[in-house]
Amino acid sequence: MSKFFDFHLHVILKNQFATEENPTSPWEKITAAMILKHIPFPFDLFMKSFASDTLASQSSPPQLIEKGYKLVCHALFSPDIELLKSLKSNNKFKKFIEEGKLAPYLTDEQFLKIIDKNSSPFQFIKKDIELIKQVSPDGNSIALIQKSTELDEGNNKLSAVFTIEGLHCLRNNMLSDTDENITNDILQNLDELRTNTQIISINLTHIDNNNNIFSSCAYAYDGLKDTLDDKMLRPFGNSLPNSGLAIIEEIYNRKILVDIKHMSIASRLKFYEEIDKGNIQKHPIICSHGGFTGCWFNSATHNETYNDYVFSVRKVGNQQKLLVAKPIKFKGDLIPAAFNASSINLYNEDIVRILQSDGIIGISMDQRVQLITQTKSICLILNIFL
C-alpha cells in the first residue's frame, strides 16, 4: 500500500472562531452549507468560496485514515489580528457575524477576543492541541508522537507531529514590547510546548506584519483583496533583522527547522546570504506548503529576472503594487503549464537552495496558490511586493 505524508494541514477547523463552550471536533466534517445555512440568498452564493476554502474543515481525519496516511504535520495556528480586521472591513460579513448568522462555527465573541491584543495566541494553540486528542465516536484517535519509534503503521492508525505557523502563535499577548521581551516570551512558551509535543518546524511569519521584528512577510491576499481592505496585510519592514537572525539560531539550537513559507523574497535572500556568511547554522531548508513562480528572481546565468514578467509598478503608500504576468514555460496542444508568479511562491533560486540543503518542498494542492485556470490565455495577478 502507498504511504502518504502531509507536511502541513489543519486537522481541525480553526477552532478559535467557535465559542469555548461549543468547540468544534476534529472528527466533525464541517461543510460550507453548514456554515452558511443562515445566510440569505444571494449572499450565500457570494460567500460560498470563502466558506469552503477558509472556514470549512481544513482536512478530514477519517479520510486520512481511510486513504492510508500514517503521519501528518498539523499546523498550530492562531489567526492573524489584521486578517480578522480585514474580514470585518466587509460590511455584509461584519453584519452577518454580529447577528450570529455564522454561528456556531464563526462567532463575534471569539472574533473580538482574538482581535484584542491582550488575548494570548499561545493559549489558543494549547486548546487546539487538547481538541486534537479527542477520540472519534467510533473509537479512532490521532496519536501525538515525539519519536519515530512511536509511529504505529498498523491499520487505521494516524499519528501527528506539529509545526507552528507564525512566531506570534507563541506569544502570551500581542501588546507592544521590546524585541528582547517578545523573543524571551516566545522561547519560554516554545520550551513549554516541547515538553510533551514534537515541534518539527516553525514559520517565522504569517500573512500580517505582526511578526515583522523577525521577518517581513510575503503578500498572501491575492484572492480576497477585491472585496476586503488589505492595507494592513501589505508587506513592509526590514526583511530579516538582527532579532530574526537571533531567533533562527535559537530555533536551530532546539533541533527545529525553519520553514521559509510566508517569508518575503527579501527575507529569504537575506536568509541564504547569512547562511553563506556562516552567520546562520546550516540545516535542511524546508517550504512545507507552497507553489512555484516558474522563474528566476534574478539570474544572469539563465538570462531571466522577475522584472521580465512585470507589466507595471505603481507606488501605493510605502509599497509597490505590481501587475505581473503568469510565466508559461511548457507549450503544446494541451493547456500550457503556467505558474503563479506571486512572491509568496518559490523562485528557482529558492528551489535550488532547498535541494542543495537536503530540504523538502511540500506542494500546496490549492488552486489559489497554483493559480490554476481553465484557459490558455495569460492570467494576470496583482501582487504587493516588498
LINRA-V475691 format. One record per residue. N is the residue number from 0. PSI is psi in whole degrees, -180 to 180 (999 if undefined). Layout:
[[N/PSI] [N/PSI]]
This chain:
[[0/137] [1/146] [2/137] [3/151] [4/127] [5/121] [6/-16] [7/109] [8/164] [9/107] [10/-29] [11/162] [12/149] [13/88] [14/-19] [15/-19] [16/-18] [17/158] [18/155] [19/-28] [20/-20] [21/64] [22/157] [23/165] [24/144] [25/-19] [26/-2] [27/126] [28/112] [29/120] [30/164] [31/-36] [32/-39] [33/-41] [34/-37] [35/11] [36/-21] [37/4] [38/126] [39/155] [40/141] [41/7] [42/-27] [43/-33] [44/-42] [45/-31] [46/-5] [47/-45] [48/-44] [49/-44] [50/-41] [51/-43] [52/-29] [53/-41] [54/-27] [55/173] [56/126] [57/-22] [58/168] [59/105] [60/-42] [61/-40] [62/-40] [63/-44] [64/-44] [65/-37] [66/5] [67/12] [68/138] [69/-27] [70/135] [71/157] [72/108] [73/134] [74/117] [75/125] [76/133] [77/127] [78/143] [79/133] [80/-47] [81/-27] [82/-45] [83/-38] [84/-37] [85/-42] [86/-40] [87/-7] [88/-16] [89/115] [90/-38] [91/-45] [92/-44] [93/-44] [94/-45] [95/-42] [96/-37] [97/-27] [98/-3] [99/17] [100/-11] [101/3] [102/154] [103/2] [104/-26] [105/112] [106/145] [107/-33] [108/-47] [109/-35] [110/-50] [111/-34] [112/-42] [113/-39] [114/-28] [115/119] [116/-11] [117/-18] [118/157] [119/109] [120/-35] [121/-40] [122/-33] [123/-46] [124/-29] [125/-37] [126/-36] [127/-40] [128/-40] [129/-38] [130/-37] [131/-24] [132/-7] [133/145] [134/139] [135/163] [136/-29] [137/13] [138/3] [139/156] [140/165] [141/121] [142/124] [143/105] [144/158] [145/-17] [146/155] [147/-29] [148/-15] [149/-7] [150/121] [151/114] [152/20] [153/174] [154/142] [155/31] [156/134] [157/128] [158/158] [159/143] [160/-179] [161/151] [162/159] [163/120] [164/78] [165/129] [166/-22] [167/-25] [168/-16] [169/11] [170/148] [171/-21] [172/172] [173/25] [174/155] [175/141] [176/178] [177/155] [178/-40] [179/-44] [180/-40] [181/-44] [182/-46] [183/-40] [184/-47] [185/-47] [186/-37] [187/-44] [188/-34] [189/-44] [190/-36] [191/-44] [192/-36] [193/-12] [194/-28] [195/17] [196/134] [197/108] [198/116] [199/-20] [200/162] [201/134] [202/130] [203/-35] [204/176] [205/-129] [206/1] [207/-174] [208/18] [209/-5] [210/18] [211/-20] [212/-14] [213/-40] [214/141] [215/153] [216/162] [217/150] [218/130] [219/22] [220/21] [221/-41] [222/-18] [223/-4] [224/-19] [225/-22] [226/-9] [227/158] [228/116] [229/13] [230/-44] [231/0] [232/1] [233/131] [234/141] [235/168] [236/-160] [237/38] [238/-98] [239/88] [240/179] [241/-36] [242/-31] [243/-44] [244/-40] [245/-42] [246/-27] [247/-43] [248/-41] [249/-38] [250/-48] [251/-36] [252/-22] [253/11] [254/43] [255/142] [256/150] [257/126] [258/119] [259/-5] [260/138] [261/-11] [262/144] [263/161] [264/-34] [265/-42] [266/-40] [267/-45] [268/-39] [269/-38] [270/-49] [271/-40] [272/-43] [273/-31] [274/-47] [275/-31] [276/-9] [277/11] [278/-12] [279/138] [280/150] [281/120] [282/165] [283/133] [284/135] [285/151] [286/107] [287/-30] [288/108] [289/-176] [290/-175] [291/142] [292/-23] [293/12] [294/168] [295/146] [296/-44] [297/94] [298/110] [299/-35] [300/-42] [301/5] [302/49] [303/139] [304/165] [305/-32] [306/-20] [307/-22] [308/4] [309/120] [310/-39] [311/155] [312/130] [313/129] [314/126] [315/105] [316/-127] [317/3] [318/169] [319/127] [320/120] [321/141] [322/115] [323/138] [324/163] [325/110] [326/129] [327/121] [328/-23] [329/114] [330/151] [331/-160] [332/-29] [333/177] [334/127] [335/149] [336/118] [337/165] [338/155] [339/109] [340/16] [341/140] [342/-5] [343/-19] [344/172] [345/129] [346/168] [347/-35] [348/-41] [349/-46] [350/-44] [351/-47] [352/-40] [353/-46] [354/-39] [355/-25] [356/5] [357/34] [358/-167] [359/141] [360/123] [361/122] [362/124] [363/117] [364/65] [365/124] [366/-32] [367/-33] [368/-46] [369/-14] [370/48] [371/133] [372/157] [373/52] [374/153] [375/-8] [376/159] [377/127] [378/127] [379/148] [380/155] [381/136] [382/136] [383/121] [384/134] [385/999]]
